[in-house]
Structure formats: C-alpha cells, structure tokens
Amino acid sequence: MQLYLNGKKQICIRMNNNAHNVFKRYVASQPLGINIPEPPPREFLPNGEPKKYRLNQRYYNHKYDWERWSLRPAGVFHTYLHGEFAKDHKPLMAWLLQFPLPLAFIPYFLFAFGLSFTFHHVSYLGIKPKRFTVEWVEANKERERAENTNPVTRYLDRRRKERGPHWILEDYLPAHPCYLHMSQYHHDTELLRKREEEAAEKEDSSDD
C-alpha cells in the first residue's frame, strides 16, 4: 500500500512538473506584450553580498529609477529577459519613458513633426509671393465658386446649410504654406496701384 502511494505521489509530481514546463513554454512562445514576466532574482556572492557587474555603457545620475522588463525571443526555442532601466537614458528621455509607451509617443511625434515642419518651411520665411496675397485668395475662392457648376453638388451644399452648421475643414486650415509671415493685411501693392489708376481714369473720363 505504501509503495502504491509513493508511486502515485511520484506520478503526480511528474505530471505537475510537465504541466508547469508546458505552461512556461506556452507563455514564452507568446508574442511580445502578451505577458509581463517578473524581474530576474537577485544574485549574491558566497559571502552574502549582492553580486555587481561592471557597466560597459553610459550611466546617467538622475532621480528617475524605473525599470521595464520584457521577454524576448532568442533563436527559435529560447527566450531571455531584457531589462531597460531609467539610468540608461538621459534625464529628458527617462522622464518621458516613465509613462506608457503609447502615451510617451504623442509628445515625441509632435516634436518630430514640428521639427520637420520647421525645417521644411524655413525656406519660405521672408518670401511674400503675390499668389498668396489677400486679393489672390479672394480671386481663387471666386474661381472655385464659378467653376462649381454641378447643380447636384450646389444643391447639396444649400441643403447642408439649411440643416444647420456644416463644418468644412478647408475653411479652417491654412490656405498656403506662407501663412506664418503673411497675415490678412498683406496685399498686392501693384494690383492695388493698378486698380487706383483705373479708378482715377474712370473718374477723369466721367468728369469729361
């Protein structure tokens, strides 16, 4: 009877170990981000002191001390724990990366987009072309209105206006790339001078 109980106990232990190993293999084979493993255990020297490793990379001294662990694949059948520490990053990046990555990506994307936008449009600074003057914008809108001769779309535009507010994104976005240094007061001086001359000629002809 004792032999039977010992054998049964050994079988249960082996089954539990096998199930535990299968579960560990299953967890390790999942895509990244499905499971968050625990940090590795601390290592100690024979005299009981914590084991220390020499750092071969840059180390920053600041107040942030977060750490992030992830399970990464190594080859086909193995995985390893990868640790990322706040001290490995500069203070600004350590502050940014202390938040979840999707949240930290937003200011990074805005900064990168703003920087690229600035570099792309820096060549426009100080240039005030005639095609982006107030008169040009008015003439362009008038041309677009005149070219919209499709009765169906014009009918739908009227129906939308009658139903209430109709927010058109085109009315609120910048009309041209030089809007930063070309305000609504930037007029085409040559065109205005020509109009004044024509008006003066008409007045002279009417007086005669």
Helices and strands as residue ranges (DSSP letters): H 2-28, E 67-74, E 78-85, G 86-88, H 91-97, H 101-121, G 122-124, G 130-132, H 134-147, H 151-163, G 169-171, H 189-207
